[in-house]
Every structure is written in structure tokens, then in C-alpha cells.
Amino acid sequence: MIRNRFAAIAATTAAAALLLTACNAADDAASAAREGAGSALQSLNFGSGTAKQNNAAPGTGDWATRPGKPASKPAAKKWVQLSASSAGDLDPVVVNGAGFTLYRFDKDTAHPSRSNCSGECATTWPPVLVAPGGKIFVDGVARSDVGVVKRDDGNLQVTIGGWPVYRFSKDLKPGDTNGQGVGGTWFGVTPDGRKAGAAEEPEQGGGGTAAPASSVTLSDETDFGDPSEGLAGSGCQNVGRDDSASSLQASGALKIWSEKDCKGESKVVQGNIADLNSIGFDDRISSVFLG
């Protein structure tokens, strides 16, 4: 009887050790992915204005990709232009340097950035790619909202507001918006990463519906590390430690503000966000609106 009990304890301990090892490996992989994307972003060059204004070479970047086709040639990955514009009924929406509408996919994730469109999906929806050391021209899109994510094939895909962005193979001329609403999951992307033509939606940290949050925990460290403080109730709440939060946990949607009394710059967020720097709000939260 005692021998069996010790055997059960040993088996449980071994299982726990294996689970901890798996969790640590997953955390290490996620951390490596974030570091890889960060290093890739640092290797890129940014320019204000359009490619034409910056004297980009003819036949390169967005100008080198045929309508409906992916950016497969190296010359096509030298630069990407992100311009706040209008197309069809979408205003605002982001277009590239050739005037083609850019889209986001609801089955992707923004925090962390990850593309779930590959294979045939990526043929229909060519990802917007840029080479390491390439250039991104921002024209009406905030530099802080632009990033890159490494795809499974090793290519770097441009992100806006954390969302990987794509073109649509059936958009054959500038201004086409044939991808809008396809499958109920594809939408033009706004300059801050939201769905073009849709009501304001939360930046999602963990998925789910946008039910209002009645409480939030703000942590001074990324990945919800201590010290932290909790806020609860409804309406505008000023934080106790101004401009110190690097991550947050919430069970629903709330609005975060860069100044006290719910003033200044704001974002609607939902769920847990492990790194507020990913949405440009690290050490910037001064107040929140709950309920």
C-alpha cells in the first residue's frame, strides 16, 4: 500500500515536471518570437510621406507587384507604402503605394501578432511583405502603429495596430474593395488597425466578445508581473501609480487613457494584454473607463 502511494506521488511529480518543462518551452518560444520580430523591426527603415516623395526607384516595392499576385520577387519586397486614404465606401482605409486596398483577417491575432493565413489562403490574400533592411513609407499612418511579424515561411509581414495586413487577389485596380466583408472575417484595415467600415472595436488581448469590464488589474511589469494595482467600478477611474503599467488583465472591454480624468490619447482594449508596448501604451496609462 505504502509502495503504491509513493509510486503515485512519484508519477504525479514527474507529470508536473513535464508540464512545467512544456510550459517553459512554450514561454521561451513566444519570447523568442517577440524578440525576433523586434529585431526585424529594428532592421527596417522608415520614411515619412509616400514612396514617390522619397524618390523610390521605379519597378521596386509596391510598384513591382502585379495586381492579384503575391510579392515574390526581391525587388517587390524592398519597400512598402502605408497611406491613409479612402476606397469605395471605406473611409478611412489604408492603401499601398500602388493604391491597392489593404485588409486584415479576424482569424489572425494582434497581441501577439500572428498570421493564420498560409497556403491557398495566402494565394488568395497575398500578405504584405518587406525584406529585412527594407523600407516602410508611412503616409497618414502613425509610425508607432506599424510593425512586422515573422511568418512561418520566414518572410516578414507588415502589421498595423498589431494586425498582419494583406491584399486581395480579386482587387485588380487601385480603389477596388472586393475583399471587404468576405467570409465575415476579411475587412479593410484602418490607419490604427481597426476594421474599416465597422463600429469601434476593442484591441483584443485574449479574444472573446466585447462585454464591458467592471475591473482591471494593471501591472508594472510585462506578462502581469508585480507590483500591480486593481481598479473596479464604473465610469472614469484615475490610476494610483501614474504612467507605470506595462501589462493589464481584464475580463471584458475597457478604454485606457494617457492622461488623468479620461483625457488625452485613448484606446479601447479587451482581455489580457501581456505587453502594453505592443499597442503603444507602455508606461502611459493614467486613467481607465470601466463598465
C-alpha positions as CSV (number, residue, x, y, z in Angstrom):
1,M,0.0,0.0,0.0
2,I,2.8,2.5,1.0
3,R,4.8,1.4,-2.1
4,N,1.8,2.2,-4.3
5,R,1.3,5.6,-2.7
6,F,4.9,6.5,-3.2
7,A,4.7,5.4,-6.8
8,A,1.6,7.5,-7.4
9,I,3.4,10.5,-5.8
10,A,6.4,10.0,-8.0
11,A,4.3,9.7,-11.1
12,T,2.5,12.9,-10.2
13,T,5.7,14.7,-9.6
14,A,7.1,13.5,-12.9
15,A,4.0,14.7,-14.7
16,A,4.2,18.1,-13.1
17,A,7.8,18.4,-14.1
18,L,7.0,17.5,-17.7
19,L,4.1,20.0,-17.7
20,L,6.4,22.7,-16.3
21,T,9.1,21.9,-18.9
22,A,6.5,22.2,-21.7
23,C,5.2,25.5,-20.3
24,N,8.7,26.9,-20.0
25,A,9.4,25.8,-23.6
26,A,6.2,27.5,-24.8
27,D,7.1,30.7,-23.0
28,D,10.6,30.6,-24.4
29,A,9.3,30.1,-27.9
30,A,6.9,33.0,-27.5
31,S,9.6,35.2,-26.1
32,A,11.9,34.3,-28.9
33,A,9.2,35.1,-31.5
34,R,8.7,38.5,-29.9
35,E,12.5,39.2,-29.8
36,G,12.8,38.0,-33.4
37,A,10.0,40.4,-34.6
38,G,11.5,43.2,-32.5
39,S,15.0,42.7,-34.1
40,A,13.4,42.5,-37.5
41,L,11.6,45.8,-36.9
42,Q,14.8,47.5,-35.8
43,S,16.4,46.4,-39.0
44,L,13.8,48.2,-41.1
45,N,14.0,51.8,-42.2
46,F,11.0,54.2,-42.0
47,G,10.3,57.2,-44.2
48,S,7.6,59.9,-43.8
49,G,5.5,60.5,-46.8
50,T,5.0,58.5,-50.0
51,A,7.5,56.4,-51.9
52,K,7.3,58.9,-54.8
53,Q,8.1,61.8,-52.4
54,N,11.1,59.8,-51.2
55,N,12.3,59.1,-54.7
56,A,11.9,55.3,-54.6
57,A,13.3,53.5,-57.7
58,P,10.8,52.6,-60.4
59,G,9.9,48.9,-60.6
60,T,10.5,48.3,-56.9
61,G,8.4,47.8,-53.8
62,D,4.6,48.1,-54.2
63,W,5.2,49.2,-57.8
64,A,6.8,45.8,-58.7
65,T,3.9,43.6,-57.7
66,R,1.3,42.7,-60.4
67,P,-2.4,43.1,-59.4
68,G,-3.7,40.0,-57.8
69,K,-0.3,38.4,-57.4
70,P,2.0,38.0,-54.3
71,A,5.2,40.0,-53.9
72,S,7.5,37.1,-54.8
73,K,10.5,39.0,-56.4
74,P,13.1,40.5,-54.1
75,A,12.6,43.9,-55.8
76,A,8.9,43.8,-54.7
77,K,10.0,43.5,-51.0
78,K,12.3,46.5,-50.9
79,W,9.7,48.8,-49.6
80,V,6.0,49.1,-48.6
81,Q,3.9,52.2,-48.5
82,L,1.1,52.6,-46.0
83,S,-1.2,55.5,-46.8
84,A,-4.4,56.6,-45.0
85,S,-6.9,57.1,-47.8
86,S,-10.4,56.1,-49.0
87,A,-11.5,53.4,-51.3
88,G,-15.1,52.7,-52.4
89,D,-17.3,53.1,-49.3
90,L,-14.3,52.7,-46.9
91,D,-13.1,55.9,-45.4
92,P,-10.5,55.8,-43.8
93,V,-8.7,52.7,-45.1
94,V,-5.0,52.0,-45.7
95,V,-3.8,51.6,-49.3
96,N,-0.4,50.7,-50.6
97,G,1.9,52.6,-52.8
98,A,0.1,51.4,-55.9
99,G,-3.3,52.4,-54.5
100,F,-4.5,48.9,-53.6
101,T,-6.6,48.4,-50.5
102,L,-5.0,46.5,-47.6
103,Y,-7.0,44.1,-45.4
104,R,-6.9,42.4,-42.0
105,F,-8.2,38.9,-41.1
106,D,-10.3,38.2,-38.0
107,K,-8.7,34.7,-37.5
108,D,-5.3,36.4,-37.0
109,T,-4.2,37.8,-33.7
110,A,-2.8,41.2,-32.9
111,H,-1.4,40.7,-29.4
112,P,0.8,38.9,-30.1
113,S,0.9,39.5,-33.8
114,R,0.3,36.2,-35.7
115,S,-0.8,35.3,-39.2
116,N,-3.1,32.3,-39.6
117,C,-3.4,32.6,-43.4
118,S,-1.0,30.4,-45.4
119,G,-1.1,28.0,-48.3
120,E,-4.1,28.6,-50.6
121,C,-5.3,31.4,-48.2
122,A,-2.1,33.3,-48.8
123,T,-2.5,32.9,-52.6
124,T,-6.0,34.5,-52.4
125,W,-4.9,37.0,-49.8
126,P,-1.2,37.9,-50.6
127,P,0.5,39.1,-47.4
128,V,2.2,42.5,-47.4
129,L,5.8,41.6,-47.2
130,V,9.0,43.6,-46.7
131,A,12.6,42.4,-46.7
132,P,14.9,42.7,-43.7
133,G,16.6,46.1,-44.0
134,G,13.7,47.2,-46.3
135,K,11.8,50.4,-46.0
136,I,8.3,51.3,-44.9
137,F,6.9,54.7,-46.0
138,V,4.2,55.9,-43.7
139,D,1.7,58.5,-45.1
140,G,-1.0,59.3,-42.6
141,V,-0.3,56.2,-40.6
142,A,1.4,56.6,-37.2
143,R,4.8,55.0,-37.0
144,S,4.0,53.6,-33.6
145,D,1.1,51.6,-35.1
146,V,3.4,49.8,-37.7
147,G,5.3,46.6,-37.1
148,V,6.3,43.3,-38.6
149,V,5.7,39.7,-37.8
150,K,7.8,36.7,-39.0
151,R,5.6,34.3,-40.9
152,D,6.1,30.5,-40.8
153,D,8.0,30.7,-44.1
154,G,10.4,33.2,-42.7
155,N,9.1,36.2,-44.6
156,L,8.4,39.5,-42.7
157,Q,4.8,40.6,-42.9
158,V,3.8,44.2,-42.2
159,T,1.3,44.8,-39.3
160,I,-0.9,47.8,-38.4
161,G,-2.1,48.0,-34.9
162,G,-0.6,44.5,-34.4
163,W,-2.8,43.0,-37.2
164,P,-1.0,41.4,-40.2
165,V,-2.1,43.0,-43.4
166,Y,-2.9,41.6,-46.8
167,R,-4.0,42.5,-50.4
168,F,-6.8,40.7,-52.1
169,S,-6.2,38.7,-55.4
170,K,-9.5,39.9,-56.9
171,D,-8.7,43.6,-56.4
172,L,-7.4,44.3,-60.0
173,K,-7.2,48.1,-60.0
174,P,-6.5,50.8,-57.4
175,G,-9.5,51.6,-55.3
176,D,-11.1,48.2,-55.6
177,T,-12.6,46.9,-52.3
178,N,-13.8,43.4,-53.4
179,G,-12.3,41.8,-50.3
180,Q,-14.5,43.9,-47.8
181,G,-16.6,41.5,-45.7
182,V,-15.6,38.3,-47.4
183,G,-16.5,35.3,-45.2
184,G,-17.4,37.7,-42.5
185,T,-13.7,37.7,-41.5
186,W,-11.9,40.0,-44.0
187,F,-12.1,43.8,-43.8
188,G,-10.2,46.8,-45.0
189,V,-7.7,48.0,-42.3
190,T,-7.8,51.5,-40.9
191,P,-4.7,53.5,-40.1
192,D,-4.8,52.3,-36.5
193,G,-5.5,48.7,-37.3
194,R,-9.3,48.5,-36.8
195,K,-11.9,47.2,-39.3
196,A,-12.7,49.8,-42.0
197,G,-16.4,50.5,-42.3
198,A,-17.1,48.9,-38.9
199,A,-18.0,50.4,-35.5
200,E,-15.2,50.9,-33.0
201,E,-14.0,47.6,-31.7
202,P,-11.6,46.6,-28.9
203,E,-8.0,45.8,-29.3
204,Q,-8.1,42.2,-28.2
205,G,-5.6,40.6,-25.9
206,G,-7.3,37.3,-25.4
207,G,-10.3,37.0,-27.8
208,G,-13.9,36.8,-26.9
209,T,-16.7,39.3,-27.1
210,A,-16.5,42.9,-26.1
211,A,-18.5,42.8,-22.8
212,P,-17.7,45.8,-20.7
213,A,-15.2,45.2,-18.0
214,S,-16.0,46.2,-14.4
215,S,-12.5,45.8,-13.1
216,V,-8.9,45.8,-14.3
217,T,-5.5,44.8,-12.9
218,L,-2.6,47.0,-14.0
219,S,0.9,45.5,-13.6
220,D,4.2,47.5,-13.6
221,E,6.0,44.7,-15.4
222,T,5.2,42.9,-18.7
223,D,3.5,39.5,-18.5
224,F,1.5,40.6,-15.5
225,G,4.4,40.8,-13.0
226,D,4.3,42.5,-9.7
227,P,3.8,45.2,-8.4
228,S,0.2,45.7,-9.6
229,E,-2.9,47.6,-8.7
230,G,-6.6,46.9,-9.2
231,L,-9.4,49.2,-10.2
232,A,-13.1,48.4,-10.1
233,G,-16.4,50.1,-10.5
234,S,-17.9,52.0,-13.4
235,G,-17.0,55.2,-15.2
236,C,-13.7,57.0,-15.3
237,Q,-11.0,55.9,-12.8
238,N,-7.6,57.5,-12.3
239,V,-4.8,55.1,-11.6
240,G,-2.9,55.2,-8.4
241,R,0.6,54.9,-10.0
242,D,0.5,57.2,-13.0
243,D,2.3,56.1,-16.1
244,S,3.7,52.8,-14.7
245,A,1.6,50.0,-16.2
246,S,3.3,47.6,-18.7
247,S,0.6,44.9,-18.8
248,L,-3.1,44.6,-17.9
249,Q,-5.7,41.9,-17.1
250,A,-9.4,42.4,-17.7
251,S,-12.4,40.2,-18.2
252,G,-14.0,42.5,-20.8
253,A,-13.6,45.7,-22.7
254,L,-12.4,49.0,-21.3
255,K,-10.9,52.2,-22.5
256,I,-7.4,53.3,-21.4
257,W,-6.3,56.9,-21.5
258,S,-2.9,58.7,-21.5
259,E,-4.0,61.5,-19.1
260,K,-6.0,61.6,-15.9
261,D,-9.8,62.1,-15.9
262,C,-10.0,60.1,-19.2
263,K,-8.4,62.7,-21.3
264,G,-5.6,62.6,-23.9
265,E,-4.9,59.7,-26.2
266,S,-7.1,56.6,-25.8
267,K,-7.5,53.0,-26.9
268,V,-10.3,50.5,-26.5
269,V,-8.8,47.2,-25.3
270,Q,-10.2,43.8,-24.3
271,G,-9.0,41.0,-22.2
272,N,-5.4,40.4,-21.1
273,I,-2.5,42.3,-22.8
274,A,0.9,41.0,-21.7
275,D,2.9,43.9,-23.2
276,L,1.3,47.3,-23.5
277,N,4.2,48.4,-25.7
278,S,2.6,46.3,-28.4
279,I,-0.2,48.9,-28.6
280,G,1.9,51.9,-27.9
281,F,0.8,52.3,-24.3
282,D,3.7,51.1,-22.1
283,D,4.1,53.3,-19.0
284,R,1.3,55.6,-20.4
285,I,-1.9,54.7,-18.6
286,S,-3.2,57.5,-16.4
287,S,-6.9,56.6,-16.3
288,V,-9.3,54.0,-17.4
289,F,-13.1,53.9,-18.2
290,L,-14.9,50.8,-16.9
291,G,-18.4,49.5,-17.2
